[in-house]
């Protein structure tokens, strides 16, 4: 992993603690900081902190293929097309535009199950276990709003052109 400066030291240190600390311990370190890492909590919401905790907890278990399919890899050109991650109790990206007939894949990166259920009843993944994925082939143009029925604050939309 290429990292540089103080930010790189923080990332490497977080990845190291992710293997041997509880979620609560990692949350405290991220929120309050340490001598080796500045506090993250004073400038960020609980949701942003949870997203970072979720990421840190999963990194030691991720393969190169997992990292390439993560939404953050899109900026580096590594994301698989039409992939949506369920991570930190959020869909990422929250909006995706595809063509009719495209296949959309949802990957559950959280340590608990999620669903992908359309508001219109067009599709329902049922429970997607941690580390598993589910795919759907778009049938017609329009906006497909969906939600995780287990975590109703998780909402997103696929725009089909």
SEMI-532276 format. One record per residue: residue in one letter; x, y, z of N, C-alpha, C in turn. Coordinates in steps of 0.001 Angstrom, whole numbers, plus 524288, in hexadecimal, padded with zeros to 5 digits. Layout:
# SEMI-532276
aXYZXYZXYZ;...
***
This chain:
# SEMI-532276
x803537FB6B8000080000800008000080379804CA80000;x802698084D7FC6C8057780D1B7FC20802D0811427FF6D;x80581813088035C8037B81735806A5807E381AFE80794;x8068781FC5808F880A9C82393809DE809338275380E2C;x80D098296F810C080C4582D70814B38094582B838195F;x8076882F4381C918049682E00821567FF8F82B0082025;x7FCF682C6181BD77F824829AE81A6D7F934823EC8196C;x7FD70822B2816C67FEE181D4D815BC8000081A4881AB3;x802A881CAE81E64803C481A2E823667FEAD818E78262A;x7FAF281C878260E7F5DF81BAD8288F7F3058171982619;x7F2F8816CE820E67F0368129D81E417F2B180D5A81F8B;x7F7D480CF481F487FA788080E820817F9608067B8261E;x7F98180A35829C27F8818091082F357F2ED8073982FFD;x7EF21809C482D6A7E9B18081682DD47E8F98029182BB8;x7EB72801658275C7EAF47FC2A8252C7ED337F82A828EE;x7F1747F97382B777F3E57F5F782F407F0417F504833E2;x7EDCF7F918835FB7EA6D7F85183A887E5567F5A88390A;x7E3C77F5F3834167DEEB7F38B832697DEC87EDB483340;x7E3507EB3B833527E3987E5A0833F27E2E07E3DE8398D;x7E41F7E73683D4C7E4337E550842A77E1527E8C284691;x7DDDC7EC02844C87DAD77EF65848447D5027EEA38475B;x7D1E47EFBE84B577CC327EF6184AC87CA337F430847E9;x7C5597F3DC846217C2E27F8448437A7C2D27FD0984705;x7C1B37FC2D84C087C17F8008884FBC7C6D78031985068;x7CAF77FFEF850AF7D03C802178513F7D1CE8053684C6B;x7D09E80327847D37D1F8805EF842FF7CEE180B08842AE;x7C9D880AD18441B7C69D80F8A844087C8F1813B884796;x7CA9D8123184C447CCEA815F284FF67D1DE8186084DC7;x7D5318153684B577DA118173A8491F7D8E181B0F844B6;x7D52E819B68415C7D3DF81D2283CF47D1658223083EEA;x7CDDA821C4842A27CB1B82658844A07CEB5829F2847B7;x7D20F827B384B0E7D52C82ACC84EB57DAD482BA184D09;x7DCC782863849767E232828D4847D07E5DE8263784BB6;x7EAD68264784A607EEEF8242C84DCD7F3BC8279184CF6;x7F7FA8261384F7B7FCD8828E284E9B7FEDB8284584911;x7FD328241C8465E7FF02823088410C7FB27824BB83CDF;x7F6598261883E837F24F8275483AB87EEC882BA583CD2;x7ED9F82F9D839AC7EA27833CC83B7D7E489831DB83C18;x7E17D8348E83F4D7DBFE83337840167D8F98340383B09;x7D59383075839DA7D24C830AE835347CCD28327A836AC;x7CB288314A83B7D7C5C88321883D2C7C3F5837B083D79;x7C75D83B4B83ECF7C58D840A483F8A7C3C68432D83A74;x7C5818412C8360E7C4268437C831027C06B8402582DC6;x7BEBE83BB082FDC7BBAA8380F82CB57B6F9835FA82FBA;x7B2F58347082CCF7AE238326282F217AEEE82CC88310B;x7AB4882AF28343C7AB79825898360C7AB44821C68316B;x7A8428231A82D5D7A7E881FC2828C27AD2E81F5B825F7;x7AFFA823B08257D7B52382394823057B8FE8206E8264E;x7B8A48210282B717BC1681DFE82EE47BAE88183282E59;x7B5D6816C582E4A7B46C8114182DB07B67580F1D82887;x7B62781225824577B8278105F81F467BDF480F2881F94;x7C0EB81282822397C6838119C822C67C79280CD882636;x7C49F80C4182A767C547807B082DDE7C42E802B582AC7;x7BFF1802BA827C77BE937FE31824A27C2FA7FCD7820D4;x7C524800D181E537C97B8000281AB07CE307FD9C81D79;x7CFB57FFE6821DA7D4577FE10824B97D38E7F87182683;x7CEE07F71B8283C7CDD87F1CB82A1E7CE367EDC4825B7;x7CD0C7EF59820EE7CCFE7EBA481C977D2237EB29819A7;x7D5737EF05819E37DA207EF05816A07DD8F7EA348175D;x7DE907E86A81C2B7E1FA7E3CE81CA87DFD37DEF5819F1;x7DAB67DEC2818F67D8487DA30816917D7AD7DAAF810A5;x7D8D87DF3E80E787D7D07E02E808F37DC257DE1C80570;x7DA8B7DBEE801107DE437DA437FD137DEFF7DEB17F92F;x7E29A7DE197F59E7E3707E2077F18A7DE7C7E2AD7EE3E;x7DBAE7DE5B7ED407D6D37DEA27EA337D2A57E1B17ED20;x7D25A7E0EF7F25C7CE9C7E3E67F5797CFB97E9B27F516;x7D4A07EB1C7F5A17D60F7F0A57F5767D4F57F2FD7F01C;x7D5C67F0007EBFB7D4D67F1F77E6B47CF0A7F2E17E5AF;x7CB987EFEA7E8557C5FF7F0807E7687C3797F4777EB09;x7C6657F68C7EEC07C4337FA597F26E7C3447FF867EFA6;x7BEF3802687F0F07BDC5807577EE487C23C80B527EE7C;x7C54E80B467F29E7C9A080EFF7F2F27CDB680DF17EEBD;x7CDCC809337ECB87D191807E37E8A67D03C80A7F7E37A;x7CB6A80C5B7E2E57C9CE80EDC7DE027CD3A813877DCBD;x7CEA8816737E0CA7D1F781B037DFEF7D74E8196C7DDD4;x7D8F8814BF7DF2B7DE00812D07DD567DD5680F807D869;x7D88D80F237D67F7D77E80C2C7D1B97D6DC8065F7D29C;x7D6358048C7D7827D6037FEFD7D88D7D09B7FCD07D99B;x7CC8E7FFEA7D9D97C7657FDE87DB207C5137FAF27D690;x7C2837F6A67D7E97BF9D7F3BF7D4017BAF37F7197D268;x7B97A7F6F97CD7A7B50F7FA2B7CBC37B0097F8A67CE97;x7ACE97FC947CFD37A7B77FBCF7D2077A7B67F8C47D72D;x7AB7B7F9D27DA807ABD07F7537DF9C7AA657FB427E3D8;x7A7077F9957E7657A5717FCD17EBD07A6F27F9F07F0CC;x7A9BA7FC9B7F4417AB517FA3D7F9327A75F7FB907FD6B;x7A6987F7DE800EE7A3A47F8C9805B77A7BB7F8DF80A03;x7A8C97FD8B80BEF7AD267FE3280F917ABF8802B081347;x7ACB0801D78185A7AB9A805F681C1C7A5D68075F81C2F;x7A27A8037281B8079CCE8041281AFE79B538085581718;x79DBF808098128679C8280B9880E3679D87808C480910;x79AAB80A678050779BC0808927FFB979F8580C787FD40;x7A3AF80A7B7FADA7A78180DEE7F8657A8DF80BD57F2FB;x7A7AE80EC57EEEE7A571814007EEF679F92813CA7F009;x79D708181E7F1F2797DA8186D7F317794A3819077EE1A;x7972481ABC7E9E27949181B167E4CD7983A818DD7E0B2;x79609815B97DD3A7990F813527D905795C7813937D415;x798308150C7CFBD795778153A7CAB479792810DC7C741;x793FD80DA57C528795638093B7C1D1791DC809407BCFD;x792E6805B17B97378FAB805147B4C878BF9800757B58A;x787A68007A7B2B07840A7FC117B2C3787047F7247B130;x7864F7F2F57B431789047EE0A7B32778E1C7ED6E7B61F;x790067F19C7B895794CF7F1357BBB3793CB7EE0A7C0A6;x797DD7EBA97C29C7979E7E8CB7C787799FB7EC2C7CBCB;x7971E7ECBA7D016798F27EFAB7D4A179A157EBB47D8F3;x79E917EC557DB887A01D7E8D77DFC17A0837EBE27E4D6;x79E127E9D97E8F479E7F7EC0F7EE327A1F37E86A7F15F;x7A5D77EA927F4107A9817E78A7F73B7A8E87E93C7FCE9;x7A7F97E576800627A7597E6B0805F07ACA57E68E808AB;x7AEB57EB32809DB7B3B67EBAC80C927B3077EC7A81271;x7AE2A7EC90814497AD2A7ED3B819E17AD5A7E7F181CA2;x7ADE57E804821D17AE2A7E313824BD7A8C47E0EA8262C;x7A4AE7E2AE8238A79F597E0EA8249679C547E0F881F6F;x797DC7DE3681F2C794FE7DDD181A31792457E2E2818A1;x791287E33E8138B78E2B7E7878114778A797E54380D36;x786C57E87780B707838D7E716806EF783E87EB7B802F4;x782707EA477FE2D781E57EE2B7FA0377C5B7ED5C7F7F5;x778C97F0C87F99E773437F0117F875771247F4FD7F5D6;x76F217F45C7F11776D227F8ED7EE3C768077FAC47F0A3;x767417FFD97F07C762768022F7F28975DB1800737EF63;x75E737FF5A7EA5675A257FDE07E6DD758FA7F80B7E6EC;x75C417F4FE7E98975B877EF547E99975E057EC997E4F4;x7610E7EF737E1D4763957ED3C7DD33767947E9107DE9A;x76A6E7E9CE7E2E476E4A7E5EF7E48276EDA7E5E17EA70;x770A17E1657EC71771B27E0BB7F209775E57DC917F294;x77A457DE207F4B177EAF7DA8B7F53577DF97D68D7F987;x77A527D7747FD1777A107D4A48021677F147D6008050A;x7805C7D3218092E784FC7D48880C4378A0C7D33380958;x78D957D70380936792CC7D637806F9796897D60180B9E;x798E77D19280C7179C5B7D0D9810F37A1727D3E981046;x7A42E7D4FA8149E7A9417D7AE814467ACF37D4D781084;x7AF857D7F080D3A7B3407D5BC809857B0D17D38B8048E;x7ABAA7D37D804407A9127D16E7FF9E7A7247D5D57FC24;x7A56B7D4627F76D7A37A7D84A7F3C079E707D65E7F140;x79BD47D9FD7EE94796F67D8D07EBD5796DD7DC137E6E2;x794E17D9D07E29F794AF7DCAD7DDB378F127DD147DBB1;x78E3F7E1207D8967892F7E2087D62078A1C7E4287D0A9;x7875F7E1EB7CCCA787B97E3D77C76C783317E7987C682;x784867EC767C51F7807D7F06E7C44E77D2D7EEF67BF8F;x778107EFF77BFFF7745E7EE517BBF5772627F2BC7B882;x771B07F7677BAD776F837FBCB7B7E37717A800E47BA35;x771068050D7B722772F180A197B8FC76F7080C337BD55;x771CD80F8A7C08E76EFF811ED7C4E677275812217C9BA;x77055814347CDE67732C8149B7D2D177175810367D66D;x7754280D3B7D86277432808EF7DBF1775F480A7D7E16A;x7725880C8E7E47A7738880DE17E9E977373808CE7ED09;x7772D808327F09E77751803797F3C87791E804B37F953;x7784E800E37FCC2779628018B8025177B457FC4E80482;x77E127FC88808D577F307F7D680BDB77AC07F75D80FCD;x777B17F33880F77773397F2B1812FD774EA7F1B88189B;x779BA7EFFD8196A77BBB7EF2281EB477DC87F42F82124;x77F3E7F7F581DD4781597FD0481F8177ECC8013781C1B;x77A04802C881D58776E580631819EB7794C80B85818AE;x77D5780D1E81B8977FEA8121081A297838E8116281580;x7849E80C8681408787E080B6F80F747847080BB480A9C;x784F880FF1807B0781D1810C0802F77855C8126C7FE8A;x783FB810EB7F9CA78710812717F53B783B5811C47F04F;x785F78133D7EBD47831F812FB7E6E2786C18114E7E27C;x784C380DE57DF2A7875D80C987DA3A7842B80F237D5F0;x786AF8126C7D2CE78428815067CE5D78553811B77C97B;x7815880FCB7C6F7781FF80C7C7C24E7808E80FB97BD90;x784478106E7B9EE78376813927B52C782528101C7B08D;
***
